[in-house]
């Protein structure tokens, strides 16, 4: 089996205030995957990224990037890593071209105008290459941050809340860009609040809460294991209460008694839909319309965090 591009073992971080930002985190990231790290504010997402990228020191544990220890082999580990930070600190008088070229030089990489040109074109920044960064829109500034992170050709790219405060159209563009980067062999870790971003983009999903990784799962497997379906029936006549004959079923009345919902595991259906409808018919309950819904990753995430609180 191929060595993970990022291997985190027993990673903890306690700040001087006594706050435990990370607690004994173990995590391996596979080469070439898009990994989404989900978690509420203050869960430890940015601290984790900051340690891997050499911005914050860990209290204990080890981190290896491409086999290089981030402490013992700092330069090699950092050269493999790119970071697109959450904050737009780009009120710069520099031109786009100079800023991105300078970033490459910071990592000791020789000048490569062809690579900078290719990166700017891929990010739709080529026609802005001579513009001062401070004159650009927020969306374009975000793209400049990505260009800077890619300037030294990293193999592992961190995107910390990449589409926070970005409009829907640009978000879609960003997703397309992330996919194209993955296609060139870059491994991507993104932290996000937007569940649909993880659902759209990720191969695997990790959930972090209060500094602990509570789950790592393939996205499709997570959806399969935790996905629930709901059948909603629009009733012909409102019901004041469920008939006793139906009391044991996972049924609930909504919309002032005008709707009846039946929740079931999408993969372990306890009661066939046809059988349910027959039972409703026997109970004299008529319906005008029905629809089914499947739980989204958002529903799954909310239920996971709730379970952890218990």
Buried (B, 14 or more C-beta within 10 A) or exposed (E): EEEBBBBBEEBBBBEEEEEBBBBBBEBBBBBBBBBBBBBEEEBBBBBBBBBBBBEBEBBEBBBBBBEBBBEEBEEBBBBBBBBBBBEBEBEBEBBBBBBBBEBBEEBEBEEBEEBBBEBBEBBEBBEBBEBBBEEBEEBBBBBBBBBBBBBBBBBBBBBBBBBBEBEEEBBEBBBEBBEEBBEEEBBBBBBBBBBEBBBBBBBBBBBBBBBBBBBBBBBEEBBEEBBBBBBBBEBEEEBEEBBEEBEEBBBEBEEEBBBBBBBBEBEEEEEEBEEBBEBBEEEEBEBEEBEEEEBBBBBBBEEBBEEEEE
